[in-house]
Amino acid sequence: MPTPRDVLTPAALAMLQVIADTGSFAAAARASNMVPSALTYRVRQIEDALDVLLFDRSSRQARLTEAGSELLREGAVLLTEIDAVANRVKRVATGWEPQFTIAVDSIIDRATVMELCGTFFELNPPTRLKLRAETLTGTLEALTSGQADLALGVVLDASATTGLQREPLGTVRFVFAVAPRHPLVQAPEPLTDAVIRQHRAVAIADSVQHGSRLSIGLQTGQDVLTVADMPTKLDAQLRSLGAGFLPTCLAQPDIDAGRLVVKRVERPEQQLKVSYAWRKSGKTSQGRALQWWLDQLEDPVTRAALLGERRDFNRTG
């Protein structure tokens, strides 16, 4: 006995739609250049495979049952998807990757990434985008493990890793900041490590799955609140749940508004050189999606915007 997969072909769905449109098996047979008995037999096959009645035959007209109407609705979706797959296959053959994955470190400005995604989609490419949220070592690991095609916000030296290429995004400056009601606001400056160690720090969890995890600015024996990403760290410090270093590109609006207070510390000012990286390949084998993103990243304004400096960022294509 035929199974649903055997009988639910695009041609069969099109035939059922003709019957529904013409209102009779005889008219549908004429329109399809088939003998009525052959058309009726094919409908019976579909009904037997699905174990449902698709048409009410109690009158001279062939009227869809509820099951028949649902099949045609879903069938229309299926036919559209088949067309879409065919178009994607044709376009992928022109050099577009079927899927392009970007590992985005939590230090990267999310609004800028979304704007770049919007501009990318305006090309109507056959490539599906996937964004991975990563932090610290995990951003580079996503690339080296093959789980990402491009990494934004790499804070380690990726040039030493075989098969990878990196370019600088810029330098991120960090300041030690606390909420106005935090006890450290009243502490004399510059803050020593001994004074800071007495208060809870807010730290970001490294998203690396294998290997040693990276931590920045933590002291041995210090109480720690660990969060998933940089925006959550900022939120925690705004709520006076802890203290710690924050990138000025993220914290400056709250500093200017008085929601955060910058405190001078004894240790040297923290700065991170941030880059983007991708796997090396020959020009002939490099996908068009990767090339598009690399072209955008060559723009100094785009690189600055990804690090939170958005004053002049306005992507138009």
N, C-alpha and C positions, 0 to 999 in steps of 0.2 A: 504493500500500500504506500502511495506517495506520502512524503512528509511535508510539513509546511515549507521547509527550505527548498523542496523539489518544485513546488507549485507556485510559490510567491516570487515570480520573476517580474522584471520590469514590463515585459510584454503582457503577462497575465494581468497585472495591475492596470495597464492601459486598456485592456479589453474590458475589464469590469467597469472602468470609468465610462467607456463608450456605451455600455448597456444602461448605466445610470443616466447618461445624458439623453439617449434616444428613447428610453422608457419601455423598450421591448427587446426580446431576444432576436426576433426576426429582423427588426430595423438595425440592430447592432451587427448582426451577421452580414447584412448587405453593406453596411458602412465599412466593415472589416474585410470584405471580400472573402467571406467564409460561408460554408453551408450551415444552416441553423443547427443541425444535429451535432456538428463538430464543436460549435460554440457552446451548446448546451452541455456536451460531454466535458469540456474543459472547466466549465463552471462547477459541475458536479465533482470533479476531481479536487478542486480547491476547497469546496464545502466539506467533502469527506476528509481531506487532510486536516482541516481546521476543526472538524466536528461541529460546525455551525451552519445555519441557513443564512445566506447573504442576500437573497431576494425573496420577497413575498410573491408567490405565484398564484394567489387566490383569485386574482382578477386578470384581465387581459393584459394589463400593464405589469412590467417588472419593476417593483418598488423595493428599494433597499430596506433591509431590516436595520435595527440599531447596530448589530454586529457588522453588517455590510458597510454602513456609513462610517463606523470607526475604522474599518480596514482601509477604506479609501482615504480617510483623513491621514492615517499613519502612512499609507502607501505614497501619498503625495510628498510627505516629508522624506521618505526613503528615496524617492526618485530625485528629489532636489539634492539630497546628500550624494547620490551616485554621480550626478552632474558635477557637483562641487569637487568630489574626489578626482574625477576625470580631469577637471581644469587644473587642480593642484598638481597632479602627476605631470601634466604637460608643462606647467610653469616651473616645477622643481627640476625638470630636465634642462631648463635654461640656466641652472646654476644656483638657485635658491635652496637653502637648507630646509628640510621638512620642519625641523624644530630648532630654535636657537635659545640657549639657556644662558642667563646672565646672573652671576653671583654678585649681589649688591651688599657691600659692607654697611653696617648701621651708621657709619660716619657720613655716608653719602646722602645728599639731599634728595628725599623721596619725590618731592614735587617736580624737580628737574628730570628725574628718571621717567616719571609719568608723562611729562611733556614730550620727551624724546620718543617714548613709546607711541604717543599719539601721532607724531610726525611720521614715524616708521609705518604705522598702519594706513596713513594717507596714501602710501605707495600701492596699497592693496596687494601686498606680497603673499605668496602661498605659504610663507613661513609662520609657524606658531611660535609666539614668544613665551618664555617661562622665566620668571624672576625668582631667585633663591635669596632669602634673607640670611646673611652670614655675619660673623663678627670675628675680628682679629685673625688668628691663624686659619680659622675655618674658611675664610674668603679665598685664600690661596689654595687650600686643600680641595675645595670644590672644583677648581680648575685642574689641578694636578691629577685628581682622581678620575677625571673625565666626566664629572657630573655637571660641568659648566663649560661653555665655549668662550666666555669673556668674564673677567673679574674686575669689578670696579671697587676701588678703595683698598688695595693691597698695601699693608703696612710693613711687610717683610721684603727682603731683597729677592725678587723672583728671578733675577737674571742668572743666579747661580743654579737654578733648576733647569736641567736639560730639557730642551724642546719647548721652552717658554720664551716669550718676548714681552718686555714691559716698557712702558713709557710713563713719565711723571704726570700726575694730575696737579700736584702742588704741595705746599707745606701747610700743615694745620697747627696752629698755636693753641696751647691749652692754658687755662687759668684755673686757680683754685677758687671755688665759689661755694657759698652757703646761702641759705635763705635768711632773711633779716631777723627771724626769731631764733636762729640757731645759736647755741652758746658760744661758738667760735667767733661770732661777730664782735663780741666784746674783748676777745683775747688780743694782747699786744702783738704788733707786727715787728719783724717778720715771724710767721708761725714756724716753730721748730718741729722736727719730726716727732719729738717726745710729746709735744702738746697735741699734735694731730692724731697720734696713736691712741689717745684717750677717748676719741670719738669715732662713732661708726662711719665706715666708708661705704660708698655706693660703687659697686664694680660691675662690669659687664662680663657675662659668661662667654668664654671663648667657644665658638661653635665647632671647633675642630673635633673630628670623630676619632682620629688615630694620632698618636704622638703626643708630645708635651704641649700643654696649654700656656698661652701667653697672658701675663697680667701686667698692668701698667699702674704705677703709683701706689700700690698697696704696701703696707708694712707688716712685718712679722708680728703676730699676736694681736692685730687690730680686728675689732668686730667688723663684720662685713655683711652688707645687704647685696646679694647678687641678683642682677636683672638681665633680661634677654638682649637688650639693645640700647643704643645711645639715647633715643627719644625717651625711653622708660627711665633711664638714669637721670636725665634732666628733670623729668616729672618727679622722681623720688626726691631729688635735692630741692626742688621747689616746695615740696611738702615738708621739708626739714626732717626727712627720714634718715639723712646722712649727709656727708660732705665728700668732696672729691674734685678731681680735675675735670673740666669740661672744655670742649673745643669752642673757641670764640665764635666760629661761624654758626654754631647752634645756639650758644648761650647769650650772644650779644643783645638780642631784643629784650630778653628778661633782665639783663644787666642794666640796659638803658632805662627800662621801666621801673627799676628799683625792686624787682622781684628776686633778684640775686645780688649778693654783695661779694665783690672780688677781694680776696685777702692775699697779701704778699707772703711768700713762704721763703724759708732759708735755702731750700734746694733750688738748683738751676731751673729756669723756665723750661717747660716741656714742649717739644715740637716733634711732630711726626711727618716724615716724608711719605706721601701717599701716591700710589701709582695705579695704573690699570694694566692688565696683562692678558695674554691670549696664547694659545698654542701655535707654534710656528708651522707654516705650510707654504708650499710654493704658490706663486701668484696664480698659476693655472688651476690649482686645487682649492684655493681659498673661496669660500662661499660668499654669495652676494650680500647676505644679511650681515655677516661679520665685517665685510668691507664697508658696508653702509655705516655701521656703528663706529668703526675705526676712523672713517672720514669725519664723522661728527666730533669725535674726540680730538681731532687735530685742531679744532677751533679753541683758542685760549679762553674765549668767553664761556664756552660750554664747559670746559674743565673747571673754571672758576665757579660756575653755577652749581656744578656737582658737589663742590665743597662749601656750598651755602652762600656764595657771593652772587646774588641773583639780580643785582640792580639793572644790568644791561642785557639780561638773558631774554631773548625772544626768538624762538625757533620758528622759521617760516618754511622750512623744507630743505 
